[in-house]
């Protein structure tokens, strides 16, 4: 094969393939350039304005019902099973729960009907009941605030 260089006079040297090395070098440089460009693009897309914690994003003011809902969620969160953190937006709750092992965590998303307290939820584990329990607690408090009697 003409691309190979072989040792002469019994010398031991690795067999080199210069063409393959050049191609590999160019490929690696190309990958590096693409990676740098992707990182720069991602940073440019992620640039946002700083929002103060008390400031409402996009200038939207929460309705009185949404503020009442946030207070209901805050009260329900006290002592909620495995709840690590939560946030409310409108009538939805995004919550983070501690895993059974205590070493990890998982997220749940709950969306409430503000009139009835009924909710839909999504979570990664079917058998996890912490999000359902938290949602039921919030739903009960919503119904109490609306004067709806549970059976």
Contact map, one row per residue, 1 for C-alpha under 8 A:
1111000000000000000000000000000000000000000000000000000000000000000000000000000000000000000000000000000000000000000000000000000000000000000000000000000
1111100000000000000000000000000000000000000000000000000000000000000000000000000000000000000000000000000000000000000000000000000000000000000000000000000
1111100000000000111000000000000000000000000000000000000000000000000000000000000000000000000000000000000000000000000000000000000000000000000000000000000
1111110000000011110000000000000000000000000000000000000000000000000000000000000000000000000000000000000000000000000000000000000000000000000000000000000
0111111000000011100000000000000000000000000000000000000000000000000000000000000000000000000000000000000000000000000000000000000000000000000000000000000
0001111100001111000000000000000000000000000000000000000000000000000000000000000000000000000000000000000000000000000000000000000000000000000000000000000
0000111111111110000000000000000000000000000000000000000000000000000000000000000000000000000000000000000000000000000000000000000000000000000000000000000
0000011111100000000000000000000000000000000000000000000000000000000000000000000000000000000000000000000000000000000000000000000000000000000000000000000
0000001111100000000000000000000000000000000000000000000000000000000000000000000000000000000000000000000000000000000000000000000000000000000000000000000
0000001111110000000000000000000000000000000000000000000000000000000000000000000000000000000000000000000000000000000000000000000000000000000000000000000
0000001111111000000000000000000000000000000000000000000000000000000000000000000000000000000000000000000000000000000000000000000000000000000000000000000
0000001001111100000000000000000000000000000000000000000000000000000000000000000000000000000000000000000000000000000000000000000000000000000000000000000
0000011000111110000000000000000000000000000000000000000000000000000000000000000000000000000000000000000000000000000000000000000000000000000000000000000
0000011000011111000000000000000000000000000000000000000000000000000000000000000000000000000000000000000000000000000000000000000000000000000000000000000
0001111000001111100000000000000000000000000000000000000000000000000000000000000000000000000000000000000000000000000000000000000000000000000000000000000
0001110000000111110000000000000000000000000000000000000000000000000000000000000000000000000000000000000000000000000000000000000000000000000000000000000
0011100000000011111110000000000000000000000000000000000000000000000000000000000000000000000000000000000000000000000000000000000000000000000000000000000
0011000000000001111111000000000000000000000000000000000000000000000000000000000000000000000000000000000000000000000000000000000000000000000000000000000
0010000000000000111111100000000000000000000000000000000000000000000000000000000000000000000000000000000000000000000000000000000000000000000000000000000
0000000000000000111111110000000000000000000000000000000000000000000000000000000000000000000000000000000000000000000000000000000000000000000000000000000
0000000000000000111111111000000000000000000000000000000000000000000000000000000000000000000000000000000000000000000000000000000000000000000000000000000
0000000000000000011111111100000000000000000000000000000000000000000000000000000000000000000000000000000000000000000000000000000000000000000000000000000
0000000000000000001111111110000000000000000000000000000000000000000000000000000000000000000000000000000000000000000000000000000000000000000000000000000
0000000000000000000111111111000000000000000000000000000000000000000000000000000000000000000000000000000000000000000000000000000000000000000000000000000
0000000000000000000011111111100000000000000000000000000000000000000000000000000000000000000000000000000000000000000000000000000000000000000000000000000
0000000000000000000001111111110000000000000000000000000000000000000000000000000000000000000000000000000000000000000000000000000000000000000000000000000
0000000000000000000000111111111000000000000000000000000000000000000000000000000000000000000000000000000000000000000000000000000000000000000000000000000
0000000000000000000000011111111100000000000000000000000000000000000000000000000000000000000000000000000000000000000000000000000000000000000000000000000
0000000000000000000000001111111110000000000000000000000000000000000000000000000000000000000000000000000000000000000000000000000000000000000000000000000
0000000000000000000000000111111111000000000000000000000000000000000000000000000000000000000000000000000000000000000000000000000000000000000000000000000
0000000000000000000000000011111111100000000000000000000000000000000000000000000000000000000000000000000000000000000000000000000000000000000000000000000
0000000000000000000000000001111111110000000000000000000000000000000000000000000000000000000000000000000000000000000000000000000000000000000000000000000
0000000000000000000000000000111111111000000000000000000000000000000000000000000000000000000000000000000000000000000000000000000000000000000000000000000
0000000000000000000000000000011111111100000000000000000000000000000000000000000000000000000000000000000000000000000000000000000000000000000000000000000
0000000000000000000000000000001111111110000000000000000000000000000000000000000000000000000000000000000000000000000000000000000000000000000000000000000
0000000000000000000000000000000111111111000000000000000000000000000000000000000000000000000000000000000000000000000000000000000000000000000000000000000
0000000000000000000000000000000011111111100000000000000000000000000000000000000000000000000000000000000000000000000000000000000000000000000000000000000
0000000000000000000000000000000001111111110000000000000000000000000000000000000000000000000000000000000000000000000000000000000000000000000000000000000
0000000000000000000000000000000000111111111000000000000000000000000000000000000000000000000000000000000000000000000000000000000000000000000000000000000
0000000000000000000000000000000000011111111100000000000000000000000000000000000000000000000000000000000000000000000000000000000000000000000000000000000
0000000000000000000000000000000000001111111110000000000000000000000000000000000000000000000000000000000000000000000000000000000000000000000000000000000
0000000000000000000000000000000000000111111111000000000000000000000000000000000000000000000000000000000000000000000000000000000000000000000000000000000
0000000000000000000000000000000000000011111111100000000000000000000000000000000000000000000000000000000000000000000000000000000000000000000000000000000
0000000000000000000000000000000000000001111111100000000000000000000000000000000000000000000000000000000000000000000000000000000000000000000000000000000
0000000000000000000000000000000000000000111111100000000000000000000000000000000000000000000000000000000000000000000000000000000000000000000000000000000
0000000000000000000000000000000000000000011111110000000000000000000000000000000000000000000000000000000000000000000000000000000000000000000000000000000
0000000000000000000000000000000000000000001111111000000000000000000000000000000000000000000000000000000000000000000000000000000000000000000000000000000
0000000000000000000000000000000000000000000001111100000000000000000000000000000000000000000000000000000000000000000000000000000000000000000000000000000
0000000000000000000000000000000000000000000000111110000000000000000000000000000000000000000000000000000000000000000000000000000000000000000000000000000
0000000000000000000000000000000000000000000000011111000000000000000000000000000000000000000000000000000000000000000000000000000000000000000000000000000
0000000000000000000000000000000000000000000000001111101110000000000000000000000000000000000000000000000000000000000000000000000000000000000000000000000
0000000000000000000000000000000000000000000000000111111000000000000000000000000000000000000000000000000000000000000000000000000000000000000000000000000
0000000000000000000000000000000000000000000000000011111100000000000000000000000000000000000000000000000000000000000000000000000000000000000000000000000
0000000000000000000000000000000000000000000000000001111100000000000000000000000000000000000000000000000000000000000000000000000000000000000000000000000
0000000000000000000000000000000000000000000000000011111110100000000000000000000000000000000000000000000000000000000000000000000000000000000000000000000
0000000000000000000000000000000000000000000000000010111111111000000000000000000000000000000000000000000000000000000000000000000000000000000000000000000
0000000000000000000000000000000000000000000000000010001111110000000000000000000000000000000000000000000000000000000000000000000000000000000000000000000
0000000000000000000000000000000000000000000000000000000111110000000000000000000000000000000000000000000000000000000000000000000000000000000000000000000
0000000000000000000000000000000000000000000000000000001111111000000000000000000000000000000000000000000000000000000000000000000000000000000000000000000
0000000000000000000000000000000000000000000000000000000111111100000000000000000000000000000000000000000000000000000000000000000000000000000000000000000
0000000000000000000000000000000000000000000000000000000100111110000000000000000000000000000000000000000000000000000000000000000000000000000000000000000
0000000000000000000000000000000000000000000000000000000000011111111000000000000000000000010000000000000000000000000000000000000000000000000000000000000
0000000000000000000000000000000000000000000000000000000000001111111000000000000000000000000000000000000000000000000000000000000000000000000000000000000
0000000000000000000000000000000000000000000000000000000000000111111100000000000000000000000000000000000000000000000000000000000000000000000000000000000
0000000000000000000000000000000000000000000000000000000000000111111110000000000000000000000000000000000000000000010000000000000000000000000000000000000
0000000000000000000000000000000000000000000000000000000000000111111111000000000000000000011000000000000000000000000000000000000000000000000000000000000
0000000000000000000000000000000000000000000000000000000000000111111111100000000000000000000000000000000000000000000000000000000000000000000000000000000
0000000000000000000000000000000000000000000000000000000000000001111111110000000000000000000000000000000000000000000000000000000000000000000000000000000
0000000000000000000000000000000000000000000000000000000000000000111111111000000000000000001000000000000000000000010000000000000000000000000001000000000
0000000000000000000000000000000000000000000000000000000000000000011111111100000000000001000000000000000000000000000000000000000000000000000000000000000
0000000000000000000000000000000000000000000000000000000000000000001111111110000000000000000000000000000000000000000000000000000000000000000000000000000
0000000000000000000000000000000000000000000000000000000000000000000111111111000000000000000000000000000000000000000000000000000000000000010011000000000
0000000000000000000000000000000000000000000000000000000000000000000011111111100000000001000000000000000000000000000000000000000000000000010000000000000
0000000000000000000000000000000000000000000000000000000000000000000001111111110000000000000000000000000000000000000000000000000000000000000000000000000
0000000000000000000000000000000000000000000000000000000000000000000000111111110000000000000000000000000000000000000000000000000000000000000000000000000
0000000000000000000000000000000000000000000000000000000000000000000000011111111100000000000000000000000000000000000000000000000000000100110010000000000
0000000000000000000000000000000000000000000000000000000000000000000000001111111100100000000000000000000000000000000000000000000000000100000000000000000
0000000000000000000000000000000000000000000000000000000000000000000000000111111100000000000000000000000000000000000000000000000000000000000000000000000
0000000000000000000000000000000000000000000000000000000000000000000000000001111110000000000000000000000000000000000000000000000000000000000000000000000
0000000000000000000000000000000000000000000000000000000000000000000000000001111111100000000000000000000000000000000000000000000001000100000000000000000
0000000000000000000000000000000000000000000000000000000000000000000000000000001111100000000000000000000000000000000000000000000001001100000000000000000
0000000000000000000000000000000000000000000000000000000000000000000000000000000111110000000000001110000000000000000000000000000001000000000000000000000
0000000000000000000000000000000000000000000000000000000000000000000000000000100111111100000000111100000000000000000000000000000001000000000000000000000
0000000000000000000000000000000000000000000000000000000000000000000000000000000001111100000000111100000000000000000000000000000000000000000000000000000
0000000000000000000000000000000000000000000000000000000000000000000000000000000000111110000000111000000000000000000000000000000000000000000000000000000
0000000000000000000000000000000000000000000000000000000000000000000000000000000000111111000011110000000000000000000000000000000000000000000000000000000
0000000000000000000000000000000000000000000000000000000000000000000000000000000000001111100011100000000000000000000000000000000000000000000000000000000
0000000000000000000000000000000000000000000000000000000000000000000001001000000000000111111111000000000000000000000000000000000000000000000000000000000
0000000000000000000000000000000000000000000000000000000000000000000000000000000000000011111110000000000000000000000000000000000000000000000000000000000
0000000000000000000000000000000000000000000000000000000000000100010000000000000000000001111100000000000000000000000000000000000000000000000000000000000
0000000000000000000000000000000000000000000000000000000000000000010010000000000000000001111110000000000000000011110000000000000000000000000000000000000
0000000000000000000000000000000000000000000000000000000000000000000000000000000000000001111111000000000000001111000000000000000000000000000000000000000
0000000000000000000000000000000000000000000000000000000000000000000000000000000000000111101111100000000000001110000000000000000000000000000000000000000
0000000000000000000000000000000000000000000000000000000000000000000000000000000000000111000111110000000000111100000000000000000000000000000000000000000
0000000000000000000000000000000000000000000000000000000000000000000000000000000000111110000011111000000000111000000000000000000000100000000000000000000
0000000000000000000000000000000000000000000000000000000000000000000000000000000000111100000001111100000011110000000000000000000000000000000000000000000
0000000000000000000000000000000000000000000000000000000000000000000000000000000001111000000000111110000011110000000000000000000001100000000000000000000
0000000000000000000000000000000000000000000000000000000000000000000000000000000001110000000000011111011111000000000000000000000000000000000000000000000
0000000000000000000000000000000000000000000000000000000000000000000000000000000001000000000000001111111111000000000000000000000000000000000000000000000
0000000000000000000000000000000000000000000000000000000000000000000000000000000000000000000000000111111000000000000000000000000000000000000000000000000
0000000000000000000000000000000000000000000000000000000000000000000000000000000000000000000000000011111100000000000000000000000000000000000000000000000
0000000000000000000000000000000000000000000000000000000000000000000000000000000000000000000000000111111110000000000000000000000000000000000000000000000
0000000000000000000000000000000000000000000000000000000000000000000000000000000000000000000000000111111110000000000000000000000000000000000000000000000
0000000000000000000000000000000000000000000000000000000000000000000000000000000000000000000000000110111111000000000000000000000000000000000000000000000
0000000000000000000000000000000000000000000000000000000000000000000000000000000000000000000000011110011111100000000000000000000000000000000000000000000
0000000000000000000000000000000000000000000000000000000000000000000000000000000000000000000000011110000111110000000000000011000000000000000000000000000
0000000000000000000000000000000000000000000000000000000000000000000000000000000000000000000001111000000011111000000000000011000000000000000000000000000
0000000000000000000000000000000000000000000000000000000000000000000000000000000000000000000001111000000001111100000000001111000000100000000000000000000
0000000000000000000000000000000000000000000000000000000000000000000000000000000000000000000111100000000000111110000000001110000000000000000000000000000
0000000000000000000000000000000000000000000000000000000000000000000000000000000000000000000111000000000000011111000000111100000000000010000000000000000
0000000000000000000000000000000000000000000000000000000000000000000000000000000000000000001110000000000000001111100000111000000000000000000000000000000
0000000000000000000000000000000000000000000000000000000000000000000000000000000000000000001100000000000000000111110011110000000000000000001000000000000
0000000000000000000000000000000000000000000000000000000000000000000000000000000000000000001000000000000000000011111111100000000000000000000000000000000
0000000000000000000000000000000000000000000000000000000000000000100010000000000000000000001000000000000000000001111111000000000000000000000001000000000
0000000000000000000000000000000000000000000000000000000000000000000000000000000000000000000000000000000000000000111110000000000000000000000001100100000
0000000000000000000000000000000000000000000000000000000000000000000000000000000000000000000000000000000000000000111111000000000000000000001001100101000
0000000000000000000000000000000000000000000000000000000000000000000000000000000000000000000000000000000000000001111111100000000000000000011111100000000
0000000000000000000000000000000000000000000000000000000000000000000000000000000000000000000000000000000000000001110111110000000000000000001000000000000
0000000000000000000000000000000000000000000000000000000000000000000000000000000000000000000000000000000000000111100011111000000000000010001000000000000
0000000000000000000000000000000000000000000000000000000000000000000000000000000000000000000000000000000000000111000001111100000000000000000000000000000
0000000000000000000000000000000000000000000000000000000000000000000000000000000000000000000000000000000000011110000000111110000000110000000000000000000
0000000000000000000000000000000000000000000000000000000000000000000000000000000000000000000000000000000000011100000000011111000000000000000000000000000
0000000000000000000000000000000000000000000000000000000000000000000000000000000000000000000000000000000001111000000000001111110000100000000000000000000
0000000000000000000000000000000000000000000000000000000000000000000000000000000000000000000000000000000001110000000000000111110000000000000000000000000
0000000000000000000000000000000000000000000000000000000000000000000000000000000000000000000000000000000000000000000000000011111100000000000000000000000
0000000000000000000000000000000000000000000000000000000000000000000000000000000000000000000000000000000000000000000000000011111100000000000000000000000
0000000000000000000000000000000000000000000000000000000000000000000000000000000000000000000000000000000000000000000000000000111110000000000000000000000
0000000000000000000000000000000000000000000000000000000000000000000000000000000000000000000000000000000000000000000000000000111111110000000000000000000
0000000000000000000000000000000000000000000000000000000000000000000000000000000000000000000000000000000000000000000000000000001111111000000000000000000
0000000000000000000000000000000000000000000000000000000000000000000000000000000111100000000000001000000000000000000000000000000111111100000000000000000
0000000000000000000000000000000000000000000000000000000000000000000000000000000000000000000000101000000000010000000000001010000111111110000000000000000
0000000000000000000000000000000000000000000000000000000000000000000000000000000000000000000000000000000000000000000000001000000111111111000000000000000
0000000000000000000000000000000000000000000000000000000000000000000000000000000010000000000000000000000000000000000000000000000011111111100000000000000
0000000000000000000000000000000000000000000000000000000000000000000000000001100110000000000000000000000000000000000000000000000001111111110000000000000
0000000000000000000000000000000000000000000000000000000000000000000000000000000000000000000000000000000000000100000000100000000000111111111000000000000
0000000000000000000000000000000000000000000000000000000000000000000000000000000000000000000000000000000000000000000000000000000000011111111100000000000
0000000000000000000000000000000000000000000000000000000000000000000000000001000000000000000000000000000000000000000000000000000000001111111110000000000
0000000000000000000000000000000000000000000000000000000000000000000000011001000000000000000000000000000000000000000010000000000000000111111111000000000
0000000000000000000000000000000000000000000000000000000000000000000000000000000000000000000000000000000000000001000111100000000000000011111111100000000
0000000000000000000000000000000000000000000000000000000000000000000000000000000000000000000000000000000000000000000010000000000000000001111111110000010
0000000000000000000000000000000000000000000000000000000000000000000000010001000000000000000000000000000000000000000010000000000000000000111111111000000
0000000000000000000000000000000000000000000000000000000000000000000010010000000000000000000000000000000000000000011110000000000000000000011111111100000
0000000000000000000000000000000000000000000000000000000000000000000000000000000000000000000000000000000000000000001110000000000000000000001111111111110
0000000000000000000000000000000000000000000000000000000000000000000000000000000000000000000000000000000000000000000000000000000000000000000111111111100
0000000000000000000000000000000000000000000000000000000000000000000000000000000000000000000000000000000000000000000000000000000000000000000011111111000
0000000000000000000000000000000000000000000000000000000000000000000000000000000000000000000000000000000000000000001100000000000000000000000001111111000
0000000000000000000000000000000000000000000000000000000000000000000000000000000000000000000000000000000000000000000000000000000000000000000000111111100
0000000000000000000000000000000000000000000000000000000000000000000000000000000000000000000000000000000000000000000100000000000000000000000000111111110
0000000000000000000000000000000000000000000000000000000000000000000000000000000000000000000000000000000000000000000000000000000000000000000000110011111
0000000000000000000000000000000000000000000000000000000000000000000000000000000000000000000000000000000000000000000000000000000000000000000100100001111
0000000000000000000000000000000000000000000000000000000000000000000000000000000000000000000000000000000000000000000000000000000000000000000000000000111
